[in-house]
Amino acid sequence: MTSTPSSAGQRPGWFGLPTLVALHIAIIIASNYLVQLPFELFGVHTTWGAFTFPLIFVITDLTVRLIGAPAARRVVARVMVPALVASYVVSVLFFEGRFNGWTALGEFNGFVFRIALASFVAYVIGQLADITVFTWLRRLPQWWVAPAASTVVGGLLDTFVFFSVAFHRSSDAFMAEHWVEIATVDYLTKLAFSLVALLPLYGVTLRALLRWLAPPTPAPVRAA
């Protein structure tokens, strides 16, 4: 499965940078809310956010494959600041998983801002690592190697950067003591879900996009 990267301007508008930026921000907003909704899966405590955020890596890998690494980096650059603001706003409004009213935004929440900042730093580092690894491996004949390896590395950095920045020596005593353990479980959950479910999704989506984005076959010219 091969493809040739091109500039975003050569692709249909629905696959341009504004659409990709919007998808990234939407996933970040959803994940910042869903990460506050824990549940138990096969005896392991996790959150719904562990199943939504990895979708960003699928989108990034498809972006690199179809329109190139420079375009993927431009998406990250455009998402960074809106993602920081969105992370803070959503986390304040839905602190501890419940809606706290718009008045909650009237008072600065240092604890939530640290978590939003952690999300910002982790997003940038994880995405840039994902793009770099994918770019190194995308020429291999096995289509699945690049997205699998980039997800392993990008997800690892994203998860541990987030938890370390957010909770190392945090005012939350429980998280300050257990963040390494929680981060490890969170990463393994994301990794298992990504490799079992999202890697096949990447393959199916890539095939579909290659068909849709392929230039039309010119009609044969008949001799006069």
C-alpha positions in Angstrom: 0.0 0.0 0.0 1.8 3.1 -1.2 1.0 6.7 -1.7 2.7 9.9 -2.8 2.6 12.9 -0.4 1.5 16.2 -1.9 0.7 19.6 -0.6 -2.6 20.1 1.2 -3.7 22.4 -1.4 -3.7 19.7 -4.0 -6.3 17.6 -2.0 -10.0 18.2 -1.8 -11.1 20.9 0.7 -12.5 18.4 3.1 -9.1 16.8 3.6 -7.3 20.2 4.0 -5.6 21.6 7.0 -8.7 23.3 8.5 -10.6 20.0 8.6 -7.6 18.2 10.2 -7.2 20.9 12.8 -10.9 20.7 13.6 -10.7 16.9 14.0 -7.7 17.2 16.4 -9.3 19.8 18.5 -12.6 17.9 18.7 -10.8 14.7 19.8 -8.9 16.6 22.4 -12.0 18.3 23.8 -13.9 14.9 23.9 -10.9 13.2 25.5 -10.5 15.8 28.2 -14.1 15.2 29.2 -14.1 11.4 28.9 -10.8 11.0 30.8 -12.9 12.1 33.9 -15.2 9.1 33.5 -13.5 6.0 34.9 -14.7 2.4 34.5 -13.3 -1.0 35.0 -12.3 -3.2 32.0 -11.2 -6.8 32.7 -10.3 -5.9 36.3 -8.2 -2.8 35.2 -9.3 0.7 36.0 -9.2 3.0 33.0 -11.2 5.9 31.5 -13.1 6.4 28.3 -10.5 9.0 27.2 -8.1 6.2 26.7 -10.2 5.0 23.8 -10.7 8.4 22.1 -7.4 10.2 22.2 -5.5 7.5 20.2 -7.7 8.5 17.2 -5.4 11.5 16.9 -2.5 9.3 16.0 -4.5 7.6 13.3 -5.4 11.0 11.8 -1.8 12.1 12.0 -0.4 9.0 10.4 -3.0 9.3 7.6 -1.9 12.9 7.1 1.8 12.0 6.9 1.0 9.2 4.5 -1.2 11.2 2.2 0.0 14.8 2.2 3.4 14.6 3.9 5.1 15.3 7.2 5.3 19.1 6.7 1.5 19.3 6.5 1.2 17.2 9.6 3.5 19.5 11.5 1.5 22.5 10.4 -1.6 20.8 11.8 0.2 20.4 15.2 1.3 24.0 15.1 -2.2 25.3 14.5 -3.8 23.0 17.1 -1.4 23.8 20.0 -2.8 27.0 21.4 -6.5 26.2 20.7 -6.0 22.8 22.4 -4.5 24.5 25.5 -7.4 26.8 25.8 -10.0 24.1 25.1 -8.4 21.7 27.6 -8.5 24.3 30.3 -12.1 25.4 29.6 -13.5 21.9 29.3 -11.6 20.7 32.4 -13.0 23.7 34.5 -16.5 23.4 33.2 -16.6 19.6 33.7 -14.3 19.3 36.7 -14.6 15.8 38.2 -17.0 14.8 35.4 -19.9 17.1 36.2 -21.0 20.4 34.7 -20.0 23.2 37.1 -21.7 26.1 35.4 -20.3 28.9 33.3 -19.5 30.8 36.4 -16.6 28.4 37.1 -14.7 30.1 34.3 -14.7 33.3 36.3 -12.0 32.1 38.8 -8.6 30.8 37.7 -8.0 27.2 38.6 -4.3 26.5 39.0 -4.7 22.7 39.4 -6.8 22.5 36.2 -4.4 24.8 34.3 -1.5 22.5 35.2 -3.4 19.5 33.7 -4.3 21.6 30.6 -0.6 22.6 30.3 0.4 18.9 30.6 -2.1 18.0 27.9 -0.6 20.8 25.7 3.1 19.7 26.2 2.2 16.0 25.8 0.3 16.6 22.6 3.1 18.5 21.0 5.8 16.0 22.0 3.8 12.9 21.2 2.6 14.2 17.8 6.0 15.3 16.7 7.5 12.0 17.7 4.7 10.1 15.9 5.4 12.1 12.7 9.1 11.5 12.9 8.9 7.8 13.4 6.2 7.4 10.8 8.3 9.3 8.3 11.3 7.1 8.9 9.3 3.9 8.3 6.7 4.8 5.8 8.7 3.5 2.8 8.7 0.0 4.1 6.7 -2.5 2.1 4.7 -3.6 5.1 2.1 -0.8 5.5 1.4 -1.6 9.1 4.9 -1.1 10.5 5.0 2.7 10.3 1.6 3.3 12.0 2.3 0.6 14.6 5.8 1.9 15.5 4.8 5.5 15.5 1.8 4.8 17.8 4.0 2.9 20.2 6.6 5.7 20.5 4.2 8.6 20.2 1.7 7.2 22.7 4.5 6.4 25.2 5.8 9.9 25.2 2.4 11.5 25.2 1.2 9.4 28.2 4.2 9.8 30.4 4.9 13.4 29.6 1.2 14.2 30.4 1.2 12.4 33.8 4.6 13.6 34.9 3.9 17.3 34.1 0.3 17.1 35.5 0.9 15.1 38.7 4.6 14.9 39.7 4.6 16.5 43.2 1.0 17.5 42.6 -1.3 18.9 45.3 -3.3 15.8 44.7 -1.5 13.4 47.1 -2.9 10.2 45.6 -1.9 11.2 42.0 1.4 12.5 43.1 2.2 9.0 44.7 0.7 6.8 42.0 1.0 8.6 38.7 3.7 6.3 37.4 1.5 3.2 38.0 -1.6 5.0 36.6 0.3 6.2 33.5 1.6 2.7 32.8 -1.9 1.2 32.9 -3.2 4.0 30.8 -0.5 3.6 28.2 -0.9 -0.2 28.0 -4.7 0.2 27.6 -4.2 2.8 24.8 -1.6 0.7 23.1 -3.7 -2.5 23.2 -6.7 -0.7 21.8 -4.6 1.1 19.2 -3.0 -2.1 17.8 -6.1 -4.3 18.0 -8.7 -1.8 16.8 -7.2 1.4 15.4 -4.4 -0.2 13.3 -6.9 -2.0 11.1 -9.0 1.2 11.1 -6.0 3.0 9.7 -5.6 0.4 7.0 -9.2 0.5 5.9 -9.4 4.3 6.0 -6.2 4.6 4.0 -7.5 2.3 1.2 -10.8 4.3 1.1 -9.0 7.7 1.0 -6.6 6.5 -1.7 -9.6 5.5 -3.9 -11.4 8.8 -3.2 -8.4 11.0 -3.7 -7.1 9.2 -6.8 -7.3 11.4 -10.0 -10.0 10.3 -12.4 -8.9 7.9 -15.1 -8.9 9.8 -18.4 -11.3 8.5 -21.0 -9.7 6.8 -24.0 -9.2 8.9 -27.1 -10.9 7.4 -30.1 -9.3 7.8 -33.5 -11.2 10.0 -35.9 
